[in-house]
Amino acid sequence: MADEWNAEASALVTGTPQSLTQADIDRRIFELYDEYCHGGMDRREFMIRAAAVTVGGYAMAQALLPRYALAQTISFTDERIKGTYVTYDSPGGNSGKMRGYLVQPKGSGPFPAVLVIHENRGLNPYVEDVARRAAVEGFLALAPDGLSPVGGYPGNDDDGRTLQARLDQGKLRTDMLNSARYVKTHALSTGKLGVTGFCWGGGTTNYLAVALGADMNAGVPFYGAAAETASVPKIKAPLLIQYAENDERINAMWPAFEEALKASKVPYEMHKYPGTQHGFHNNSTPRYQEAAAKLAWERTIAFFKKHLA
């Protein structure tokens, strides 16, 4: 069976993954990839189903897999920042301890703090790079690794996704809550806290806005699940909500979320970026759309500078 699948896949490749852009990829492949990313199938099933969709589907599927080495924008050794891995207590979490990537700007501080929350696969290189991007802009950035209680991000997204799905999800949220409190009260922090995150991390940003209340000063969820409507009145931080245009599962939550935000008088902005896919900020795959990602990040930094000053 494996040999038959490999032969079929090889026959369907019409270009190299590296040469394909977002415009080259069939919409149905994006939909399958979204299902794969959110645990609806494993990689092998994703490849088989993609190959069956259209000629070249296998190459399209391969093109969507992350290439982190090509996506780094800020070097680990950039002289404008200093990054270290830190361990801290996390009572009530999955192990009682957490590990994260802490990046500080050059200088003695203090700096406003920003928590950067990963997707549903642990602290991968893309999210570490986002933490460095925040630090370059003057923020003390912490990117926690929710997988640290089970050994940390394993070096690939497939195993990371499996590990994260197996964790106690309530305790995982507690680990993120403790991470927010850790960076907010860090010796280098001004005590002002912003939170941003992507996909699962976007939904967790909304959750933390509820859980932290007035202890959170600004939130920027990227294509994340909405907070529970009944809990929205607990949100005290202004929100900058970033959506992709082609993201039916997440966008379907917006009308009820917006109504609850308005009813609770929570300050918010919402931006939906035309022509984008879920994950458009992640520059390690063709879902990335440079113009939209750049604009969304510029808005993020401006929002944090406004509310964390």
Phi and psi in degrees as GROMACS dihedral restraints (atoms count N, CA, C in turn):
[ dihedral_restraints ]
;  ai    aj    ak    al  type     phi  dphi    fc
    3     4     5     6     1   -62.3    20    10
    4     5     6     7     1   -40.5    20    10
    6     7     8     9     1   -65.0    20    10
    7     8     9    10     1   -39.2    20    10
    9    10    11    12     1   -64.0    20    10
   10    11    12    13     1   -42.7    20    10
   12    13    14    15     1   -63.0    20    10
   13    14    15    16     1   -44.2    20    10
   15    16    17    18     1   -62.8    20    10
   16    17    18    19     1   -39.6    20    10
   18    19    20    21     1   -65.8    20    10
   19    20    21    22     1   -43.1    20    10
   21    22    23    24     1   -63.6    20    10
   22    23    24    25     1   -44.4    20    10
   24    25    26    27     1   -61.9    20    10
   25    26    27    28     1   -43.9    20    10
   27    28    29    30     1   -63.2    20    10
   28    29    30    31     1   -37.4    20    10
   30    31    32    33     1   -68.2    20    10
   31    32    33    34     1   -24.5    20    10
   33    34    35    36     1   -92.2    20    10
   34    35    36    37     1    -8.7    20    10
   36    37    38    39     1   -72.5    20    10
   37    38    39    40     1   122.5    20    10
   39    40    41    42     1  -115.6    20    10
   40    41    42    43     1     1.5    20    10
   42    43    44    45     1  -166.7    20    10
   43    44    45    46     1   166.3    20    10
   45    46    47    48     1   -82.7    20    10
   46    47    48    49     1   145.9    20    10
   48    49    50    51     1   -54.7    20    10
   49    50    51    52     1   -38.5    20    10
   51    52    53    54     1   -64.7    20    10
   52    53    54    55     1   -24.6    20    10
   54    55    56    57     1   -88.4    20    10
   55    56    57    58     1   -10.6    20    10
   57    58    59    60     1   -85.8    20    10
   58    59    60    61     1   141.0    20    10
   60    61    62    63     1  -113.8    20    10
   61    62    63    64     1   175.0    20    10
   63    64    65    66     1   -55.2    20    10
   64    65    66    67     1   -39.8    20    10
   66    67    68    69     1   -66.3    20    10
   67    68    69    70     1   -22.0    20    10
   69    70    71    72     1   -83.9    20    10
   70    71    72    73     1   -12.1    20    10
   72    73    74    75     1   -98.7    20    10
   73    74    75    76     1   128.1    20    10
   75    76    77    78     1   -59.8    20    10
   76    77    78    79     1   137.9    20    10
   78    79    80    81     1   -55.0    20    10
   79    80    81    82     1   -35.1    20    10
   81    82    83    84     1   -65.8    20    10
   82    83    84    85     1   -29.3    20    10
   84    85    86    87     1   -70.2    20    10
   85    86    87    88     1   -39.7    20    10
   87    88    89    90     1   -59.6    20    10
   88    89    90    91     1   -41.0    20    10
   90    91    92    93     1   -65.0    20    10
   91    92    93    94     1   -41.5    20    10
   93    94    95    96     1   -64.4    20    10
   94    95    96    97     1   -40.2    20    10
   96    97    98    99     1   -64.0    20    10
   97    98    99   100     1   -39.2    20    10
   99   100   101   102     1   -62.3    20    10
  100   101   102   103     1   -41.8    20    10
  102   103   104   105     1   -64.3    20    10
  103   104   105   106     1   -43.1    20    10
  105   106   107   108     1   -61.3    20    10
  106   107   108   109     1   -45.9    20    10
  108   109   110   111     1   -61.1    20    10
  109   110   111   112     1   -32.0    20    10
  111   112   113   114     1   -97.8    20    10
  112   113   114   115     1    18.7    20    10
  114   115   116   117     1    87.5    20    10
  115   116   117   118     1    11.6    20    10
  117   118   119   120     1   -78.3    20    10
  118   119   120   121     1   -12.7    20    10
  120   121   122   123     1  -163.8    20    10
  121   122   123   124     1   163.4    20    10
  123   124   125   126     1   -89.6    20    10
  124   125   126   127     1   177.1    20    10
  126   127   128   129     1   -62.7    20    10
  127   128   129   130     1   -40.3    20    10
  129   130   131   132     1   -62.0    20    10
  130   131   132   133     1   -44.8    20    10
  132   133   134   135     1   -64.3    20    10
  133   134   135   136     1   -38.5    20    10
  135   136   137   138     1   -58.1    20    10
  136   137   138   139     1   -46.1    20    10
  138   139   140   141     1   -65.6    20    10
  139   140   141   142     1   -42.5    20    10
  141   142   143   144     1   -64.0    20    10
  142   143   144   145     1   -46.5    20    10
  144   145   146   147     1   -68.0    20    10
  145   146   147   148     1   -36.0    20    10
  147   148   149   150     1   -64.5    20    10
  148   149   150   151     1   -42.0    20    10
  150   151   152   153     1   -63.4    20    10
  151   152   153   154     1   -28.9    20    10
  153   154   155   156     1   -81.2    20    10
  154   155   156   157     1   -17.6    20    10
  156   157   158   159     1   -72.4    20    10
  157   158   159   160     1   -45.0    20    10
  159   160   161   162     1  -160.3    20    10
  160   161   162   163     1   157.5    20    10
  162   163   164   165     1   -60.6    20    10
  163   164   165   166     1   128.7    20    10
  165   166   167   168     1    88.3    20    10
  166   167   168   169     1     2.5    20    10
  168   169   170   171     1   -61.9    20    10
  169   170   171   172     1   -34.3    20    10
  171   172   173   174     1   -64.8    20    10
  172   173   174   175     1   -43.8    20    10
  174   175   176   177     1   -64.2    20    10
  175   176   177   178     1   -38.9    20    10
  177   178   179   180     1   -61.6    20    10
  178   179   180   181     1   -43.1    20    10
  180   181   182   183     1   -64.0    20    10
  181   182   183   184     1   -43.5    20    10
  183   184   185   186     1   -60.2    20    10
  184   185   186   187     1   -37.7    20    10
  186   187   188   189     1   -64.3    20    10
  187   188   189   190     1   -27.1    20    10
  189   190   191   192     1   -80.6    20    10
  190   191   192   193     1   -13.5    20    10
  192   193   194   195     1   -71.3    20    10
  193   194   195   196     1   141.2    20    10
  195   196   197   198     1   -66.4    20    10
  196   197   198   199     1   145.4    20    10
  198   199   200   201     1  -126.7    20    10
  199   200   201   202     1    83.7    20    10
  201   202   203   204     1   -67.5    20    10
  202   203   204   205     1   -31.7    20    10
  204   205   206   207     1   -63.0    20    10
  205   206   207   208     1   -27.5    20    10
  207   208   209   210     1   -89.0    20    10
  208   209   210   211     1    -5.8    20    10
  210   211   212   213     1  -104.6    20    10
  211   212   213   214     1    -4.9    20    10
  213   214   215   216     1   -66.8    20    10
  214   215   216   217     1   130.6    20    10
  216   217   218   219     1  -111.4    20    10
  217   218   219   220     1   -26.8    20    10
  219   220   221   222     1  -124.9    20    10
  220   221   222   223     1   121.7    20    10
  222   223   224   225     1   -69.5    20    10
  223   224   225   226     1   150.8    20    10
  225   226   227   228     1   -57.0    20    10
  226   227   228   229     1   -29.9    20    10
  228   229   230   231     1  -101.1    20    10
  229   230   231   232     1    13.9    20    10
  231   232   233   234     1   -56.1    20    10
  232   233   234   235     1   130.3    20    10
  234   235   236   237     1   -71.2    20    10
  235   236   237   238     1   -11.1    20    10
  237   238   239   240     1   -82.0    20    10
  238   239   240   241     1    -9.7    20    10
  240   241   242   243     1  -140.1    20    10
  241   242   243   244     1   168.2    20    10
  243   244   245   246     1  -138.7    20    10
  244   245   246   247     1   120.6    20    10
  246   247   248   249     1  -113.6    20    10
  247   248   249   250     1   138.4    20    10
  249   250   251   252     1  -142.4    20    10
  250   251   252   253     1   155.9    20    10
  252   253   254   255     1   -94.4    20    10
  253   254   255   256     1   130.3    20    10
  255   256   257   258     1  -123.3    20    10
  256   257   258   259     1   151.5    20    10
  258   259   260   261     1  -118.9    20    10
  259   260   261   262     1   139.0    20    10
  261   262   263   264     1  -148.3    20    10
  262   263   264   265     1   163.1    20    10
  264   265   266   267     1   -71.4    20    10
  265   266   267   268     1   146.4    20    10
  267   268   269   270     1  -142.9    20    10
  268   269   270   271     1    73.5    20    10
  270   271   272   273     1   -60.5    20    10
  271   272   273   274     1   133.7    20    10
  273   274   275   276     1    84.6    20    10
  274   275   276   277     1    -1.5    20    10
  276   277   278   279     1   -85.6    20    10
  277   278   279   280     1  -164.5    20    10
  279   280   281   282     1   -72.0    20    10
  280   281   282   283     1   -21.5    20    10
  282   283   284   285     1  -141.6    20    10
  283   284   285   286     1    -6.8    20    10
  285   286   287   288     1    89.7    20    10
  286   287   288   289     1    -7.2    20    10
  288   289   290   291     1  -133.8    20    10
  289   290   291   292     1   154.0    20    10
  291   292   293   294     1  -137.9    20    10
  292   293   294   295     1   155.2    20    10
  294   295   296   297     1  -126.2    20    10
  295   296   297   298     1   140.6    20    10
  297   298   299   300     1  -148.1    20    10
  298   299   300   301     1   169.1    20    10
  300   301   302   303     1  -103.0    20    10
  301   302   303   304     1   111.0    20    10
  303   304   305   306     1  -104.7    20    10
  304   305   306   307     1   124.8    20    10
  306   307   308   309     1  -124.9    20    10
  307   308   309   310     1   125.2    20    10
  309   310   311   312     1  -114.7    20    10
  310   311   312   313     1   148.5    20    10
  312   313   314   315     1   -70.3    20    10
  313   314   315   316     1   164.4    20    10
  315   316   317   318     1   -64.7    20    10
  316   317   318   319     1   137.3    20    10
  318   319   320   321     1   121.3    20    10
  319   320   321   322     1   177.5    20    10
  321   322   323   324     1   -96.5    20    10
  322   323   324   325     1    -7.5    20    10
  324   325   326   327     1    75.4    20    10
  325   326   327   328     1  -165.2    20    10
  327   328   329   330     1   -76.1    20    10
  328   329   330   331     1   163.4    20    10
  330   331   332   333     1  -126.0    20    10
  331   332   333   334     1   148.1    20    10
  333   334   335   336     1   -62.4    20    10
  334   335   336   337     1   146.0    20    10
  336   337   338   339     1  -101.6    20    10
  337   338   339   340     1   143.8    20    10
  339   340   341   342     1  -132.9    20    10
  340   341   342   343     1   126.7    20    10
  342   343   344   345     1   -92.6    20    10
  343   344   345   346     1   129.5    20    10
  345   346   347   348     1  -114.6    20    10
  346   347   348   349     1   114.5    20    10
  348   349   350   351     1  -105.3    20    10
  349   350   351   352     1   130.2    20    10
  351   352   353   354     1   -72.8    20    10
  352   353   354   355     1   175.8    20    10
  354   355   356   357     1   -78.7    20    10
  355   356   357   358     1  -156.9    20    10
  357   358   359   360     1   -91.2    20    10
  358   359   360   361     1    35.3    20    10
  360   361   362   363     1  -145.6    20    10
  361   362   363   364     1    16.1    20    10
  363   364   365   366     1    89.4    20    10
  364   365   366   367     1  -176.9    20    10
  366   367   368   369     1   -82.0    20    10
  367   368   369   370     1    88.0    20    10
  369   370   371   372     1   -88.3    20    10
  370   371   372   373     1   172.7    20    10
  372   373   374   375     1   -60.4    20    10
  373   374   375   376     1   -32.2    20    10
  375   376   377   378     1   -61.1    20    10
  376   377   378   379     1   -45.7    20    10
  378   379   380   381     1   -70.5    20    10
  379   380   381   382     1   -34.8    20    10
  381   382   383   384     1   -60.9    20    10
  382   383   384   385     1   -40.0    20    10
  384   385   386   387     1   -64.7    20    10
  385   386   387   388     1   -38.1    20    10
  387   388   389   390     1   -61.7    20    10
  388   389   390   391     1   -39.2    20    10
  390   391   392   393     1   -61.7    20    10
  391   392   393   394     1   -40.4    20    10
  393   394   395   396     1   -66.1    20    10
  394   395   396   397     1   -37.5    20    10
  396   397   398   399     1   -60.5    20    10
  397   398   399   400     1   -40.9    20    10
  399   400   401   402     1   -66.6    20    10
  400   401   402   403     1   -40.3    20    10
  402   403   404   405     1   -65.4    20    10
  403   404   405   406     1   -38.6    20    10
  405   406   407   408     1   -59.6    20    10
  406   407   408   409     1   -28.3    20    10
  408   409   410   411     1   -86.5    20    10
  409   410   411   412     1     3.2    20    10
  411   412   413   414     1   103.7    20    10
  412   413   414   415     1    12.0    20    10
  414   415   416   417     1  -107.3    20    10
  415   416   417   418     1   145.3    20    10
  417   418   419   420     1   -80.2    20    10
  418   419   420   421     1   109.7    20    10
  420   421   422   423     1  -108.8    20    10
  421   422   423   424     1   132.0    20    10
  423   424   425   426     1  -120.3    20    10
  424   425   426   427     1   123.8    20    10
  426   427   428   429     1  -111.5    20    10
  427   428   429   430     1    98.1    20    10
  429   430   431   432     1   -73.4    20    10
  430   431   432   433     1   151.9    20    10
  432   433   434   435     1  -107.2    20    10
  433   434   435   436     1   103.5    20    10
  435   436   437   438     1   -61.0    20    10
  436   437   438   439     1   -17.2    20    10
  438   439   440   441     1   -89.1    20    10
  439   440   441   442     1    -0.9    20    10
  441   442   443   444     1   -57.9    20    10
  442   443   444   445     1   -33.0    20    10
  444   445   446   447     1   -64.8    20    10
  445   446   447   448     1   -17.3    20    10
  447   448   449   450     1  -118.4    20    10
  448   449   450   451     1    27.7    20    10
  450   451   452   453     1   105.6    20    10
  451   452   453   454     1    -6.8    20    10
  453   454   455   456     1    92.0    20    10
  454   455   456   457     1   172.4    20    10
  456   457   458   459     1   -53.6    20    10
  457   458   459   460     1   125.0    20    10
  459   460   461   462     1   -81.4    20    10
  460   461   462   463     1     1.4    20    10
  462   463   464   465     1   100.3    20    10
  463   464   465   466     1    -6.3    20    10
  465   466   467   468     1  -149.4    20    10
  466   467   468   469     1   149.9    20    10
  468   469   470   471     1   -71.7    20    10
  469   470   471   472     1   -31.6    20    10
  471   472   473   474     1   -62.1    20    10
  472   473   474   475     1   -51.2    20    10
  474   475   476   477     1   -67.4    20    10
  475   476   477   478     1   -35.1    20    10
  477   478   479   480     1   -61.9    20    10
  478   479   480   481     1   -42.9    20    10
  480   481   482   483     1   -63.1    20    10
  481   482   483   484     1   -41.9    20    10
  483   484   485   486     1   -64.3    20    10
  484   485   486   487     1   -45.0    20    10
  486   487   488   489     1   -61.8    20    10
  487   488   489   490     1   -43.7    20    10
  489   490   491   492     1   -66.5    20    10
  490   491   492   493     1   -36.9    20    10
  492   493   494   495     1   -65.7    20    10
  493   494   495   496     1   -26.3    20    10
  495   496   497   498     1   -83.3    20    10
  496   497   498   499     1   -14.4    20    10
  498   499   500   501     1   -71.1    20    10
  499   500   501   502     1   155.5    20    10
  501   502   503   504     1   -66.3    20    10
  502   503   504   505     1   114.6    20    10
  504   505   506   507     1   -69.7    20    10
  505   506   507   508     1   -33.3    20    10
  507   508   509   510     1   -64.9    20    10
  508   509   510   511     1   -41.8    20    10
  510   511   512   513     1   -70.3    20    10
  511   512   513   514     1   -31.8    20    10
  513   514   515   516     1   -64.1    20    10
  514   515   516   517     1   -41.5    20    10
  516   517   518   519     1   -63.3    20    10
  517   518   519   520     1   -38.3    20    10
  519   520   521   522     1   -62.7    20    10
  520   521   522   523     1   -38.1    20    10
  522   523   524   525     1   -61.7    20    10
  523   524   525   526     1   -37.3    20    10
  525   526   527   528     1   -70.9    20    10
  526   527   528   529     1   -38.0    20    10
  528   529   530   531     1   -62.2    20    10
  529   530   531   532     1   -44.3    20    10
  531   532   533   534     1   -66.4    20    10
  532   533   534   535     1   -33.1    20    10
  534   535   536   537     1   -65.1    20    10
  535   536   537   538     1   -41.6    20    10
  537   538   539   540     1   -61.8    20    10
  538   539   540   541     1   -43.2    20    10
  540   541   542   543     1   -68.0    20    10
  541   542   543   544     1   -34.7    20    10
  543   544   545   546     1   -63.3    20    10
  544   545   546   547     1   -49.2    20    10
  546   547   548   549     1   -73.7    20    10
  547   548   549   550     1   -30.7    20    10
  549   550   551   552     1   -63.7    20    10
  550   551   552   553     1   -37.7    20    10
  552   553   554   555     1   -99.6    20    10
  553   554   555   556     1     8.8    20    10
  555   556   557   558     1   -62.0    20    10
  556   557   558   559     1   150.1    20    10
  558   559   560   561     1   -59.2    20    10
  559   560   561   562     1   -26.4    20    10
  561   562   563   564     1   -91.0    20    10
  562   563   564   565     1     0.3    20    10
  564   565   566   567     1   -94.2    20    10
  565   566   567   568     1   145.6    20    10
  567   568   569   570     1   -76.3    20    10
  568   569   570   571     1   -12.1    20    10
  570   571   572   573     1    96.0    20    10
  571   572   573   574     1    -7.3    20    10
  573   574   575   576     1   -88.4    20    10
  574   575   576   577     1   132.2    20    10
  576   577   578   579     1  -125.4    20    10
  577   578   579   580     1   126.8    20    10
  579   580   581   582     1  -113.8    20    10
  580   581   582   583     1   152.1    20    10
  582   583   584   585     1  -132.8    20    10
  583   584   585   586     1   133.7    20    10
  585   586   587   588     1  -136.8    20    10
  586   587   588   589     1   158.0    20    10
  588   589   590   591     1  -168.6    20    10
  589   590   591   592     1   167.6    20    10
  591   592   593   594     1  -127.7    20    10
  592   593   594   595     1   129.8    20    10
  594   595   596   597     1    58.9    20    10
  595   596   597   598     1  -114.1    20    10
  597   598   599   600     1   -55.0    20    10
  598   599   600   601     1   -38.9    20    10
  600   601   602   603     1   -67.0    20    10
  601   602   603   604     1   -29.3    20    10
  603   604   605   606     1   -67.9    20    10
  604   605   606   607     1   -44.2    20    10
  606   607   608   609     1   -63.2    20    10
  607   608   609   610     1   -37.0    20    10
  609   610   611   612     1   -70.1    20    10
  610   611   612   613     1   -31.6    20    10
  612   613   614   615     1   -59.6    20    10
  613   614   615   616     1   -44.4    20    10
  615   616   617   618     1   -64.4    20    10
  616   617   618   619     1   -40.3    20    10
  618   619   620   621     1   -60.9    20    10
  619   620   621   622     1   -44.8    20    10
  621   622   623   624     1   -66.4    20    10
  622   623   624   625     1   -31.6    20    10
  624   625   626   627     1   -59.9    20    10
  625   626   627   628     1   -36.8    20    10
  627   628   629   630     1   -72.5    20    10
  628   629   630   631     1   -50.3    20    10
  630   631   632   633     1   -68.0    20    10
  631   632   633   634     1   -34.7    20    10
  633   634   635   636     1   -89.6    20    10
  634   635   636   637     1   -23.8    20    10
  636   637   638   639     1    55.8    20    10
  637   638   639   640     1  -126.9    20    10
  639   640   641   642     1   -70.4    20    10
  640   641   642   643     1    -9.8    20    10
  642   643   644   645     1   -77.4    20    10
  643   644   645   646     1    -8.6    20    10
  645   646   647   648     1  -109.8    20    10
  646   647   648   649     1   132.7    20    10
  648   649   650   651     1  -103.0    20    10
  649   650   651   652     1   -17.1    20    10
  651   652   653   654     1  -168.2    20    10
  652   653   654   655     1   145.6    20    10
  654   655   656   657     1  -136.5    20    10
  655   656   657   658     1   138.9    20    10
  657   658   659   660     1  -131.3    20    10
  658   659   660   661     1    86.7    20    10
  660   661   662   663     1   -81.9    20    10
  661   662   663   664     1   129.8    20    10
  663   664   665   666     1   -98.3    20    10
  664   665   666   667     1   120.1    20    10
  666   667   668   669     1    36.0    20    10
  667   668   669   670     1    55.4    20    10
  669   670   671   672     1  -111.4    20    10
  670   671   672   673     1   155.1    20    10
  672   673   674   675     1   -60.1    20    10
  673   674   675   676     1   140.4    20    10
  675   676   677   678     1   -67.0    20    10
  676   677   678   679     1   154.5    20    10
  678   679   680   681     1   -67.0    20    10
  679   680   681   682     1   154.4    20    10
  681   682   683   684     1   -59.2    20    10
  682   683   684   685     1   132.3    20    10
  684   685   686   687     1   -55.1    20    10
  685   686   687   688     1   -42.6    20    10
  687   688   689   690     1   -65.9    20    10
  688   689   690   691     1   -20.9    20    10
  690   691   692   693     1   -93.6    20    10
  691   692   693   694     1   -10.7    20    10
  693   694   695   696     1   -56.5    20    10
  694   695   696   697     1   -35.5    20    10
  696   697   698   699     1   -59.0    20    10
  697   698   699   700     1   -17.4    20    10
  699   700   701   702     1   -78.9    20    10
  700   701   702   703     1   -13.9    20    10
  702   703   704   705     1   -74.1    20    10
  703   704   705   706     1   126.5    20    10
  705   706   707   708     1  -115.6    20    10
  706   707   708   709     1   -16.8    20    10
  708   709   710   711     1   -84.7    20    10
  709   710   711   712     1   141.7    20    10
  711   712   713   714     1   -65.3    20    10
  712   713   714   715     1   146.1    20    10
  714   715   716   717     1  -120.8    20    10
  715   716   717   718     1   139.1    20    10
  717   718   719   720     1  -113.9    20    10
  718   719   720   721     1   107.8    20    10
  720   721   722   723     1  -103.4    20    10
  721   722   723   724     1   122.3    20    10
  723   724   725   726     1  -112.3    20    10
  724   725   726   727     1   121.3    20    10
  726   727   728   729     1  -122.0    20    10
  727   728   729   730     1   151.2    20    10
  729   730   731   732     1   -88.7    20    10
  730   731   732   733     1   150.0    20    10
  732   733   734   735     1   -67.7    20    10
  733   734   735   736     1   -42.6    20    10
  735   736   737   738     1   -99.9    20    10
  736   737   738   739     1    77.2    20    10
  738   739   740   741     1  -153.8    20    10
  739   740   741   742     1    66.6    20    10
  741   742   743   744     1   -56.6    20    10
  742   743   744   745     1   -43.0    20    10
  744   745   746   747     1   -60.4    20    10
  745   746   747   748     1   -46.1    20    10
  747   748   749   750     1   -77.2    20    10
  748   749   750   751     1   -43.0    20    10
  750   751   752   753     1   -65.9    20    10
  751   752   753   754     1   -25.2    20    10
  753   754   755   756     1   -64.4    20    10
  754   755   756   757     1   -20.7    20    10
  756   757   758   759     1   -82.0    20    10
  757   758   759   760     1   -14.3    20    10
  759   760   761   762     1   -65.7    20    10
  760   761   762   763     1   -45.6    20    10
  762   763   764   765     1   -55.3    20    10
  763   764   765   766     1   -45.9    20    10
  765   766   767   768     1   -68.7    20    10
  766   767   768   769     1   -37.1    20    10
  768   769   770   771     1   -64.7    20    10
  769   770   771   772     1   -46.1    20    10
  771   772   773   774     1   -61.6    20    10
  772   773   774   775     1   -42.5    20    10
  774   775   776   777     1   -60.2    20    10
  775   776   777   778     1   -41.8    20    10
  777   778   779   780     1   -68.0    20    10
  778   779   780   781     1   -39.1    20    10
  780   781   782   783     1   -61.8    20    10
  781   782   783   784     1   -44.1    20    10
  783   784   785   786     1   -63.9    20    10
  784   785   786   787     1   -44.3    20    10
  786   787   788   789     1   -62.8    20    10
  787   788   789   790     1   -32.3    20    10
  789   790   791   792     1   -93.9    20    10
  790   791   792   793     1     1.0    20    10
  792   793   794   795     1    57.7    20    10
  793   794   795   796     1    37.9    20    10
  795   796   797   798     1   -81.6    20    10
  796   797   798   799     1   124.0    20    10
  798   799   800   801     1   -65.6    20    10
  799   800   801   802     1   132.7    20    10
  801   802   803   804     1  -153.2    20    10
  802   803   804   805     1   155.6    20    10
  804   805   806   807     1  -126.4    20    10
  805   806   807   808     1   144.1    20    10
  807   808   809   810     1  -127.9    20    10
  808   809   810   811     1   132.6    20    10
  810   811   812   813     1  -126.1    20    10
  811   812   813   814     1   130.0    20    10
  813   814   815   816     1  -116.2    20    10
  814   815   816   817     1   123.9    20    10
  816   817   818   819     1   -95.1    20    10
  817   818   819   820     1   117.4    20    10
  819   820   821   822     1   -58.9    20    10
  820   821   822   823     1   138.3    20    10
  822   823   824   825     1    74.8    20    10
  823   824   825   826     1     9.0    20    10
  825   826   827   828     1   -98.5    20    10
  826   827   828   829     1   158.7    20    10
  828   829   830   831     1  -107.5    20    10
  829   830   831   832     1   159.5    20    10
  831   832   833   834     1   -51.7    20    10
  832   833   834   835     1   129.5    20    10
  834   835   836   837     1    91.2    20    10
  835   836   837   838     1    15.7    20    10
  837   838   839   840     1   -64.7    20    10
  838   839   840   841     1   -18.7    20    10
  840   841   842   843     1   -80.8    20    10
  841   842   843   844     1   -19.8    20    10
  843   844   845   846     1   -78.1    20    10
  844   845   846   847     1   107.1    20    10
  846   847   848   849     1   -85.5    20    10
  847   848   849   850     1    18.4    20    10
  849   850   851   852     1   -98.4    20    10
  850   851   852   853     1    -3.0    20    10
  852   853   854   855     1  -138.9    20    10
  853   854   855   856     1   165.6    20    10
  855   856   857   858     1   -65.8    20    10
  856   857   858   859     1    -7.7    20    10
  858   859   860   861     1   -64.8    20    10
  859   860   861   862     1   -21.1    20    10
  861   862   863   864     1   -60.5    20    10
  862   863   864   865     1   133.1    20    10
  864   865   866   867     1  -123.3    20    10
  865   866   867   868     1   109.8    20    10
  867   868   869   870     1   -56.6    20    10
  868   869   870   871     1   -49.0    20    10
  870   871   872   873     1   -62.8    20    10
  871   872   873   874     1   -45.2    20    10
  873   874   875   876     1   -67.6    20    10
  874   875   876   877     1   -41.9    20    10
  876   877   878   879     1   -62.9    20    10
  877   878   879   880     1   -42.2    20    10
  879   880   881   882     1   -63.1    20    10
  880   881   882   883     1   -46.2    20    10
  882   883   884   885     1   -64.2    20    10
  883   884   885   886     1   -43.8    20    10
  885   886   887   888     1   -62.2    20    10
  886   887   888   889     1   -39.2    20    10
  888   889   890   891     1   -71.4    20    10
  889   890   891   892     1   -39.5    20    10
  891   892   893   894     1   -59.5    20    10
  892   893   894   895     1   -42.7    20    10
  894   895   896   897     1   -64.2    20    10
  895   896   897   898     1   -38.3    20    10
  897   898   899   900     1   -61.7    20    10
  898   899   900   901     1   -50.4    20    10
  900   901   902   903     1   -63.2    20    10
  901   902   903   904     1   -43.4    20    10
  903   904   905   906     1   -62.2    20    10
  904   905   906   907     1   -38.6    20    10
  906   907   908   909     1   -65.4    20    10
  907   908   909   910     1   -45.3    20    10
  909   910   911   912     1   -65.3    20    10
  910   911   912   913     1   -41.9    20    10
  912   913   914   915     1   -63.4    20    10
  913   914   915   916     1   -34.9    20    10
  915   916   917   918     1   -68.3    20    10
  916   917   918   919     1   -45.7    20    10
  918   919   920   921     1   -96.8    20    10
  919   920   921   922     1   -12.2    20    10
  921   922   923   924     1  -108.3    20    10
  922   923   924   925     1     3.7    20    10
